[in-house]
Amino acid sequence: MRKLTLTIATAMLAIATVAVAGETITAEVKKIDEGAGKITLKHGAAKSMGMDEGMTMVYRVKDPAMLKQVKVGDTVKFDAESGDSGFTVTKLQKGR
């Protein structure tokens, strides 16, 4: 039974990650915390992440080097995936 539960939980996490990875979101950088590897982004609705309305949120970043590409006030485009510790930015690029 425990193995079945673990298998189902793993499958659900994989489905959630795939669903989130399909949407590039436009946002404004509000804060950068290089020491913690986090970025605060203000963005509109992100349906693939279950966010029907815009919000400001703190995200972990997959690669802390991404934080050196942007500064507070920049418009960015990002992709994120869901994990055990919340959402993680997997791709970040300065917008135009």
All heavy atoms as an XYZ file, in Angstrom:
705
protein
N       0.825     -1.194      0.000
C       0.000      0.000      0.000
C       0.869      1.257      0.000
O       0.577      2.190     -0.701
C      -0.931     -0.035      1.225
C      -1.854      1.139      1.301
S      -3.036      1.094     -0.049
C      -4.041      2.457      0.357
N       1.935      1.231      0.815
C       2.799      2.411      0.888
C       3.451      2.692     -0.461
O       3.573      3.832     -0.892
C       3.854      2.209      1.962
C       4.749      3.413      2.091
C       5.715      3.258      3.207
N       6.606      4.407      3.194
C       7.580      4.594      3.993
N       7.819      3.694      4.931
N       8.343      5.636      3.914
N       3.865      1.628     -1.162
C       4.501      1.797     -2.469
C       3.511      2.396     -3.464
O       3.864      3.264     -4.253
C       5.035      0.461     -2.974
C       5.821      0.584     -4.246
C       6.445     -0.732     -4.643
C       7.250     -0.544     -5.916
N       7.902     -1.752     -6.342
N       2.270      1.975     -3.408
C       1.243      2.503     -4.297
C       1.003      3.982     -4.017
O       0.920      4.793     -4.936
C      -0.065      1.719     -4.129
C      -1.254      2.222     -4.944
C      -0.947      2.141     -6.438
C      -2.493      1.423     -4.622
N       0.939      4.357     -2.758
C       0.750      5.758     -2.377
C       1.908      6.613     -2.880
O       1.708      7.694     -3.419
C       0.613      5.891     -0.853
O      -0.469      5.077     -0.411
C       0.363      7.333     -0.449
N       3.126      6.135     -2.709
C       4.305      6.861     -3.171
C       4.291      6.999     -4.688
O       4.588      8.063     -5.227
C       5.569      6.142     -2.711
C       6.897      6.810     -3.084
C       6.945      8.230     -2.524
C       8.055      6.002     -2.549
N       3.902      5.959     -5.395
C       3.830      5.998     -6.852
C       2.790      7.012     -7.311
O       3.041      7.793     -8.232
C       3.495      4.598     -7.411
O       4.509      3.692     -6.973
C       3.441      4.607     -8.919
N       1.652      7.038     -6.684
C       0.593      7.992     -7.035
C       1.065      9.419     -6.751
O       0.880     10.309     -7.580
C      -0.708      7.674     -6.272
C      -1.297      6.353     -6.788
C      -1.724      8.806     -6.429
C      -2.435      5.817     -5.968
N       1.695      9.645     -5.617
C       2.187     10.979     -5.272
C       3.241     11.439     -6.277
O       3.242     12.596     -6.707
C       2.765     10.983     -3.865
N       4.126     10.551     -6.681
C       5.158     10.896     -7.666
C       4.518     11.254     -9.000
O       4.908     12.231     -9.647
C       6.140      9.720     -7.839
O       6.718      9.420     -6.569
C       7.232     10.059     -8.835
N       3.530     10.507     -9.414
C       2.837     10.780    -10.677
C       2.119     12.122    -10.630
O       2.139     12.884    -11.599
C       1.852      9.654    -10.985
N       1.490     12.427     -9.510
C       0.781     13.703     -9.370
C       1.752     14.874     -9.445
O       1.476     15.885    -10.082
C      -0.009     13.736     -8.067
C      -1.200     12.798     -8.088
S      -2.044     12.674     -6.496
C      -2.641     14.334     -6.299
N       2.916     14.747     -8.815
C       3.918     15.803     -8.862
C       4.421     15.993    -10.292
O       4.580     17.111    -10.755
C       5.086     15.483     -7.930
C       6.225     16.500     -7.907
C       5.697     17.885     -7.506
C       7.303     16.061     -6.950
N       4.625     14.916    -11.008
C       5.084     15.007    -12.401
C       4.049     15.712    -13.261
O       4.376     16.553    -14.099
C       5.376     13.617    -12.954
N       2.781     15.425    -13.062
C       1.713     16.076    -13.815
C       1.677     17.564    -13.488
O       1.557     18.401    -14.375
C       0.351     15.404    -13.522
C       0.325     14.004    -14.143
C      -0.805     16.252    -14.054
C      -0.819     13.152    -13.661
N       1.800     17.938    -12.229
C       1.786     19.349    -11.830
C       2.958     20.095    -12.450
O       2.813     21.213    -12.927
C       1.823     19.473    -10.311
N       4.128     19.483    -12.476
C       5.299     20.128    -13.047
C       5.118     20.356    -14.538
O       5.419     21.422    -15.056
C       6.567     19.286    -12.778
O       6.735     19.182    -11.378
C       7.797     19.909    -13.394
N       4.597     19.378    -15.244
C       4.376     19.525    -16.682
C       3.365     20.631    -16.946
O       3.546     21.454    -17.836
C       3.887     18.186    -17.286
C       3.418     18.385    -18.712
C       5.007     17.168    -17.245
N       2.316     20.717    -16.170
C       1.293     21.737    -16.381
C       1.852     23.130    -16.186
O       1.534     24.042    -16.939
C       0.120     21.508    -15.427
N       2.701     23.333    -15.215
C       3.251     24.651    -14.937
C       4.274     25.046    -15.988
O       4.354     26.194    -16.390
C       3.891     24.679    -13.529
C       4.651     25.969    -13.295
C       2.811     24.512    -12.477
N       5.048     24.095    -16.474
C       6.145     24.403    -17.373
C       5.691     24.942    -18.725
O       6.498     25.490    -19.447
C       7.008     23.161    -17.572
N       4.416     24.856    -19.067
C       3.953     25.247    -20.382
C       3.649     26.720    -20.578
O       3.284     27.117    -21.667
N       3.804     27.561    -19.598
C       3.392     28.960    -19.703
C       4.543     29.898    -19.354
O       5.153     29.775    -18.304
C       2.220     29.217    -18.747
C       1.690     30.614    -18.780
C       0.524     30.816    -17.820
O       0.280     29.961    -16.951
O      -0.140     31.845    -17.951
N       4.832     30.833    -20.269
C       5.801     31.882    -19.974
C       5.024     33.080    -19.450
O       4.041     33.502    -20.055
C       6.600     32.260    -21.232
O       7.325     31.107    -21.671
C       7.581     33.382    -20.949
N       5.459     33.632    -18.339
C       4.723     34.691    -17.647
C       5.542     35.977    -17.669
O       6.755     35.954    -17.481
C       4.446     34.254    -16.193
C       3.677     32.931    -16.194
C       3.700     35.326    -15.421
C       3.840     32.123    -14.953
N       4.870     37.093    -17.891
C       5.520     38.403    -17.849
C       5.335     38.985    -16.460
O       4.261     38.895    -15.881
C       4.901     39.346    -18.903
O       5.064     38.746    -20.195
C       5.576     40.701    -18.892
N       6.401     39.580    -15.926
C       6.354     40.098    -14.557
C       7.284     41.288    -14.401
O       8.142     41.546    -15.255
C       6.770     39.002    -13.581
N       7.136     41.972    -13.262
C       8.037     43.046    -12.873
C       8.831     42.576    -11.661
O       8.263     42.018    -10.715
C       7.259     44.311    -12.505
C       8.142     45.439    -12.031
C       7.366     46.650    -11.519
O       6.126     46.667    -11.626
O       8.016     47.561    -10.981
N      10.144     42.795    -11.693
C      11.001     42.422    -10.571
C      10.805     43.440     -9.447
O      10.996     44.634     -9.638
C      12.487     42.382    -10.984
C      13.370     42.042     -9.782
C      12.712     41.382    -12.114
N      10.398     42.966     -8.282
C      10.177     43.833     -7.123
C      11.325     43.763     -6.121
O      11.608     44.732     -5.434
C       8.864     43.466     -6.420
C       7.622     43.606     -7.295
C       7.514     44.978     -7.904
C       6.568     45.855     -7.159
N       6.484     47.214     -7.709
N      11.976     42.585     -6.006
C      13.064     42.416     -5.044
C      13.930     41.241     -5.488
O      13.425     40.277     -6.054
C      12.486     42.140     -3.649
C      13.517     42.009     -2.551
C      12.870     41.770     -1.196
C      13.912     41.569     -0.115
N      13.294     41.269      1.178
N      15.216     41.347     -5.206
C      16.159     40.268     -5.495
C      16.922     39.959     -4.215
O      17.470     40.860     -3.585
C      17.140     40.666     -6.616
C      16.381     40.926     -7.921
C      18.209     39.593     -6.808
C      17.217     41.561     -9.011
N      16.965     38.687     -3.836
C      17.721     38.250     -2.661
C      18.720     37.194     -3.135
O      18.430     35.997     -3.115
C      16.767     37.682     -1.607
C      17.473     37.314     -0.308
O      18.732     37.213     -0.310
O      16.773     37.120      0.698
N      19.887     37.667     -3.584
C      20.893     36.747     -4.124
C      21.358     35.738     -3.089
O      21.588     34.576     -3.410
C      22.080     37.520     -4.687
C      21.773     38.218     -5.992
C      23.000     38.837     -6.632
O      24.039     38.151     -6.731
O      22.902     40.010     -7.033
N      21.507     36.159     -1.842
C      21.975     35.268     -0.782
C      21.067     34.069     -0.563
O      21.524     32.968     -0.315
N      19.759     34.298     -0.695
C      18.786     33.223     -0.493
C      18.388     32.549     -1.801
O      17.663     31.559     -1.785
C      17.542     33.776      0.192
N      18.845     33.097     -2.923
C      18.475     32.519     -4.221
C      17.002     32.711     -4.534
O      16.354     31.819     -5.067
N      16.476     33.919     -4.194
C      15.046     34.177     -4.389
C      14.826     35.498     -5.116
O      15.653     36.404     -5.049
C      14.328     34.229     -3.046
C      14.335     32.906     -2.308
C      13.606     33.004     -0.998
C      13.640     31.665     -0.261
N      12.912     31.758      1.014
N      13.674     35.574     -5.791
C      13.282     36.782     -6.492
C      11.795     37.026     -6.233
O      11.009     36.077     -6.183
C      13.580     36.663     -8.007
C      13.361     37.995     -8.724
C      12.792     35.528     -8.649
C      13.924     38.027    -10.134
N      11.430     38.277     -6.023
C      10.027     38.641     -5.839
C       9.534     39.229     -7.152
O      10.127     40.174     -7.673
C       9.869     39.670     -4.698
O      10.432     39.118     -3.501
C       8.403     40.005     -4.466
N       8.461     38.641     -7.682
C       7.908     39.038     -8.974
C       6.446     39.418     -8.840
O       5.676     38.728     -8.166
C       8.040     37.888     -9.978
C       9.464     37.421    -10.275
C       9.443     36.127    -11.077
C      10.240     38.498    -11.008
N       6.067     40.504     -9.504
C       4.671     40.929     -9.580
C       4.194     40.582    -10.985
O       4.743     41.077    -11.972
C       4.558     42.431     -9.340
C       3.131     42.942     -9.419
C       3.083     44.440     -9.173
C       1.639     44.922     -9.252
N       1.572     46.390     -9.033
N       3.204     39.687    -11.057
C       2.764     39.208    -12.366
C       1.249     39.118    -12.451
O       0.552     39.165    -11.442
C       3.390     37.842    -12.674
C       3.092     36.786    -11.652
N       1.905     36.108    -11.622
C       3.841     36.315    -10.634
C       1.939     35.234    -10.627
N       3.101     35.350    -10.001
N       0.769     38.983    -13.655
C      -0.654     38.808    -13.891
C      -1.063     37.373    -13.623
O      -0.299     36.587    -13.051
N      -2.262     37.036    -14.063
C      -2.776     35.683    -13.870
C      -1.821     34.669    -14.500
O      -1.210     34.924    -15.534
C      -4.150     35.562    -14.509
N      -1.683     33.538    -13.848
C      -0.851     32.439    -14.331
C      -1.675     31.166    -14.181
O      -1.557     30.438    -13.199
C       0.446     32.368    -13.547
N      -2.537     30.942    -15.147
C      -3.500     29.829    -15.072
C      -2.817     28.477    -14.858
O      -3.317     27.644    -14.110
C      -4.339     29.782    -16.340
C      -5.095     31.060    -16.627
C      -6.376     31.114    -15.896
C      -7.125     32.379    -16.331
N      -8.285     32.636    -15.570
N      -1.668     28.271    -15.496
C      -1.010     26.965    -15.371
C      -0.473     26.715    -13.960
O      -0.188     25.589    -13.593
C       0.132     26.847    -16.378
O       1.149     27.768    -16.093
N      -0.348     27.779    -13.164
C       0.108     27.622    -11.784
C      -1.065     27.719    -10.811
O      -0.875     27.817     -9.607
C       1.171     28.678    -11.447
C       2.444     28.494    -12.235
S       3.870     29.447    -11.631
C       3.327     31.130    -11.770
N      -2.285     27.758    -11.341
C      -3.464     27.824    -10.491
C      -3.721     29.216     -9.938
O      -4.409     29.366     -8.930
N      -3.183     30.235    -10.598
C      -3.343     31.618    -10.139
C      -4.242     32.358    -11.125
O      -3.793     32.772    -12.191
C      -1.985     32.303    -10.035
C      -1.052     31.626     -9.074
S       0.601     32.341     -9.161
C       1.538     31.083     -8.320
N      -5.513     32.504    -10.754
C      -6.486     33.141    -11.642
C      -6.385     34.660    -11.643
O      -6.967     35.314    -12.500
C      -7.906     32.718    -11.262
C      -8.143     31.236    -11.529
O      -7.489     30.685    -12.436
O      -8.979     30.639    -10.826
N      -5.687     35.211    -10.681
C      -5.517     36.660    -10.583
C      -4.033     36.984    -10.445
O      -3.244     36.153    -10.008
C      -6.269     37.203     -9.370
C      -7.770     36.993     -9.452
C      -8.496     37.554     -8.247
O      -7.918     38.399     -7.544
O      -9.626     37.137     -8.007
N      -3.680     38.210    -10.795
C      -2.305     38.652    -10.637
C      -1.929     38.756     -9.167
O      -2.792     38.883     -8.300
N      -0.629     38.688     -8.898
C      -0.154     38.774     -7.517
C       1.342     39.047     -7.491
O       2.008     38.977     -8.512
C      -0.453     37.490     -6.760
C       0.238     36.263     -7.296
S      -0.237     34.752     -6.437
C      -1.948     34.608     -6.901
N       1.836     39.354     -6.315
C       3.265     39.494     -6.087
C       3.683     38.316     -5.227
O       3.073     38.053     -4.190
C       3.586     40.832     -5.376
O       3.108     41.900     -6.199
C       5.069     40.983     -5.143
N       4.725     37.597     -5.686
C       5.123     36.363     -5.016
C       6.638     36.221     -4.981
O       7.326     36.689     -5.879
C       4.561     35.182     -5.816
C       3.759     34.204     -5.034
S       3.062     32.982     -6.139
C       4.121     31.626     -5.751
N       7.128     35.562     -3.954
C       8.553     35.240     -3.850
C       8.765     33.852     -4.443
O       8.048     32.909     -4.104
C       9.028     35.255     -2.374
C      10.497     34.867     -2.283
C       8.780     36.616     -1.747
N       9.747     33.753     -5.345
C      10.079     32.484     -5.997
C      11.528     32.130     -5.708
O      12.389     32.997     -5.652
C       9.953     32.609     -7.525
C       8.555     32.803     -8.022
C       7.994     34.069     -8.132
C       7.784     31.718     -8.413
C       6.715     34.253     -8.604
C       6.495     31.889     -8.890
C       5.977     33.155     -8.981
O       4.698     33.335     -9.447
N      11.797     30.841     -5.582
C      13.169     30.352     -5.584
C      13.615     30.354     -7.046
O      12.784     30.299     -7.938
C      13.241     28.911     -5.060
C      12.878     28.765     -3.615
C      13.104     27.320     -3.170
N      12.661     27.133     -1.813
C      13.319     27.526     -0.736
N      14.455     28.139     -0.864
N      12.840     27.310      0.470
N      14.925     30.394     -7.274
C      15.440     30.281     -8.636
C      16.266     29.013     -8.758
O      16.981     28.635     -7.826
C      16.279     31.515     -9.057
C      15.402     32.738     -9.196
C      17.406     31.781     -8.105
N      16.137     28.351     -9.882
C      16.856     27.098    -10.110
C      18.363     27.341    -10.145
O      19.135     26.566     -9.614
C      16.388     26.474    -11.423
C      16.967     25.125    -11.715
C      16.335     24.531    -12.953
C      16.872     23.138    -13.216
N      16.202     22.534    -14.362
N      18.770     28.462    -10.772
C      20.177     28.807    -10.896
C      20.376     30.237    -10.388
O      19.913     31.183    -11.029
C      20.609     28.697    -12.357
C      22.062     29.073    -12.589
O      22.783     29.358    -11.606
O      22.476     29.084    -13.757
N      21.038     30.422     -9.254
C      21.219     31.759     -8.696
C      21.890     32.753     -9.651
O      21.729     33.962     -9.513
C      22.089     31.520     -7.458
C      21.797     30.105     -7.071
C      21.575     29.383     -8.369
N      22.623     32.274    -10.646
C      23.258     33.159    -11.623
C      22.215     33.955    -12.413
O      22.506     35.041    -12.912
C      24.145     32.357    -12.575
N      20.992     33.441    -12.505
C      19.915     34.149    -13.212
C      19.653     35.511    -12.582
O      19.259     36.452    -13.267
C      18.607     33.337    -13.192
C      18.634     32.099    -14.038
S      16.988     31.340    -14.195
C      16.802     30.544    -12.628
N      19.854     35.612    -11.282
C      19.546     36.856    -10.569
C      20.479     38.001    -10.959
O      20.132     39.160    -10.787
C      19.597     36.620     -9.059
C      18.595     35.592     -8.527
C      18.812     35.371     -7.041
C      17.175     36.025     -8.823
N      21.636     37.680    -11.501
C      22.590     38.712    -11.911
C      22.193     39.361    -13.237
O      22.711     40.405    -13.585
C      23.987     38.114    -12.000
C      24.505     37.653    -10.643
C      25.953     37.250    -10.701
C      26.454     36.715     -9.392
N      26.433     37.642     -8.293
N      21.263     38.765    -13.967
C      20.830     39.270    -15.270
C      19.821     40.405    -15.165
O      19.583     41.098    -16.143
C      20.154     38.159    -16.079
C      20.944     36.921    -16.319
C      20.073     35.880    -16.997
O      19.457     36.144    -18.011
N      19.999     34.704    -16.401
N      19.194     40.548    -14.004
C      18.087     41.494    -13.860
C      18.278     42.387    -12.639
O      19.095     42.096    -11.769
C      16.736     40.747    -13.759
C      16.440     39.969    -15.033
C      16.708     39.817    -12.553
N      17.503     43.470    -12.614
C      17.528     44.358    -11.449
C      16.095     44.743    -11.100
O      15.171     44.554    -11.896
C      18.390     45.588    -11.725
C      17.881     46.491    -12.817
C      18.851     47.645    -13.017
C      18.370     48.663    -14.007
N      17.956     48.217    -15.294
N      15.900     45.271     -9.912
C      14.577     45.703     -9.458
C      14.029     46.714    -10.456
O      14.741     47.616    -10.897
C      14.655     46.296     -8.033
C      13.331     46.926     -7.638
C      15.067     45.222     -7.033
N      12.770     46.541    -10.839
C      12.110     47.419    -11.795
C      12.082     46.868    -13.209
O      11.297     47.321    -14.037
N      12.931     45.877    -13.502
C      12.946     45.278    -14.842
C      11.665     44.508    -15.119
O      11.075     43.907    -14.211
C      14.119     44.299    -14.992
C      15.450     44.967    -15.224
O      15.483     46.191    -15.467
O      16.481     44.258    -15.155
N      11.267     44.507    -16.381
C      10.213     43.616    -16.840
C      10.903     42.349    -17.314
O      11.905     42.413    -18.033
C       9.420     44.245    -18.000
O       8.788     45.436    -17.513
C       8.355     43.290    -18.526
N      10.383     41.196    -16.891
C      10.989     39.911    -17.245
C       9.926     38.945    -17.746
O       8.735     39.148    -17.535
C      11.722     39.275    -16.036
C      12.872     40.136    -15.574
C      10.765     39.008    -14.882
N      10.402     37.906    -18.400
C       9.564     36.765    -18.759
C      10.171     35.571    -18.038
O      11.391     35.428    -17.998
C       9.550     36.557    -20.266
C       8.854     37.684    -21.014
C       8.769     37.374    -22.489
C       8.128     38.510    -23.234
N       6.701     38.566    -23.111
N       9.300     34.739    -17.452
C       9.835     33.595    -16.708
C       8.957     32.370    -16.854
O       7.776     32.461    -17.169
C      10.041     33.949    -15.230
C       8.774     34.049    -14.404
C       8.375     32.991    -13.598
C       8.003     35.197    -14.416
C       7.222     33.086    -12.814
C       6.858     35.305    -13.645
C       6.463     34.248    -12.849
N       9.589     31.223    -16.666
C       8.911     29.934    -16.575
C       9.160     29.430    -15.167
O      10.215     29.702    -14.578
C       9.485     28.912    -17.562
C       9.251     29.275    -19.020
O       8.354     30.093    -19.302
O       9.971     28.749    -19.877
N       8.204     28.692    -14.626
C       8.360     28.148    -13.273
C       7.802     26.739    -13.226
O       6.987     26.351    -14.056
C       7.640     29.029    -12.260
N       8.269     25.999    -12.246
C       7.725     24.664    -12.006
C       7.415     24.512    -10.534
O       8.003     25.183     -9.693
C       8.676     23.576    -12.503
C       9.995     23.504    -11.781
C      10.937     22.470    -12.387
O      10.802     22.135    -13.569
O      11.812     22.009    -11.650
N       6.476     23.629    -10.256
C       6.044     23.383     -8.888
C       6.864     22.260     -8.282
O       7.211     21.297     -8.954
C       4.567     22.996     -8.900
O       4.121     22.712     -7.610
N       7.165     22.413     -7.001
C       7.896     21.372     -6.280
C       7.436     21.320     -4.843
O       6.500     22.018     -4.454
N       8.109     20.535     -4.041
C       7.755     20.372     -2.634
C       7.850     21.684     -1.855
O       7.099     21.914     -0.923
C       8.653     19.331     -1.964
C       8.389     17.928     -2.476
O       7.279     17.674     -3.010
O       9.291     17.081     -2.366
N       8.784     22.551     -2.247
C       8.983     23.800     -1.504
C       8.344     25.002     -2.202
O       8.718     26.136     -1.945
C      10.477     24.041     -1.301
O      11.123     24.147     -2.551
N       7.400     24.764     -3.087
C       6.719     25.852     -3.779
C       7.150     25.939     -5.226
O       7.589     24.960     -5.817
N       7.041     27.142     -5.793
C       7.372     27.343     -7.192
C       8.823     27.790     -7.336
O       9.322     28.583     -6.546
C       6.455     28.395     -7.821
C       5.032     27.933     -7.919
C       4.078     28.380     -7.011
C       4.644     27.057     -8.905
C       2.766     27.962     -7.100
C       3.336     26.621     -9.006
C       2.389     27.076     -8.094
N       9.483     27.275     -8.380
C      10.864     27.620     -8.670
C      10.953     28.159    -10.090
O      10.434     27.533    -11.023
C      11.779     26.387     -8.531
O      11.680     25.896     -7.191
C      13.224     26.721     -8.847
N      11.605     29.303    -10.253
C      11.831     29.863    -11.584
C      12.897     29.030    -12.262
O      13.991     28.847    -11.745
C      12.279     31.350    -11.490
C      12.675     31.872    -12.858
C      11.169     32.201    -10.881
N      12.555     28.505    -13.449
C      13.491     27.667    -14.196
C      14.115     28.403    -15.367
O      15.155     28.006    -15.871
C      12.776     26.406    -14.730
O      11.674     26.811    -15.541
C      12.307     25.531    -13.585
N      13.461     29.471    -15.804
C      13.962     30.281    -16.913
C      13.597     31.732    -16.628
O      12.468     32.019    -16.240
C      13.343     29.820    -18.231
C      13.837     30.553    -19.446
C      13.201     29.987    -20.701
C      13.638     30.765    -21.926
N      12.932     30.277    -23.134
N      14.538     32.633    -16.814
C      14.312     34.049    -16.539
C      15.041     34.865    -17.589
O      16.238     34.684    -17.790
C      14.837     34.408    -15.143
C      14.684     35.838    -14.665
C      13.205     36.153    -14.413
C      15.476     36.057    -13.384
N      14.307     35.729    -18.275
C      14.961     36.605    -19.246
C      14.375     37.995    -19.176
O      13.182     38.169    -18.917
C      14.871     36.038    -20.654
C      13.458     35.929    -21.208
C      13.429     35.243    -22.568
O      14.229     34.355    -22.832
N      12.522     35.668    -23.409
N      15.215     38.969    -19.376
C      14.809     40.355    -19.362
C      13.835     40.598    -20.499
O      14.067     40.182    -21.633
C      16.035     41.254    -19.495
C      15.889     42.608    -18.927
C      17.246     43.284    -18.882
C      17.126     44.609    -18.209
N      18.406     45.282    -18.111
N      12.714     41.258    -20.177
C      11.709     41.559    -21.190
C      12.087     42.767    -22.004
O      13.075     43.439    -21.734
N      11.259     43.051    -22.979
C      11.496     44.222    -23.843
C      10.357     45.168    -23.751
O       9.289     44.876    -23.470
C      11.666     43.769    -25.272
C      12.868     42.866    -25.375
C      13.035     42.353    -26.793
N      13.870     41.184    -26.781
C      15.155     41.207    -27.017
N      15.752     42.328    -27.286
N      15.858     40.114    -26.996
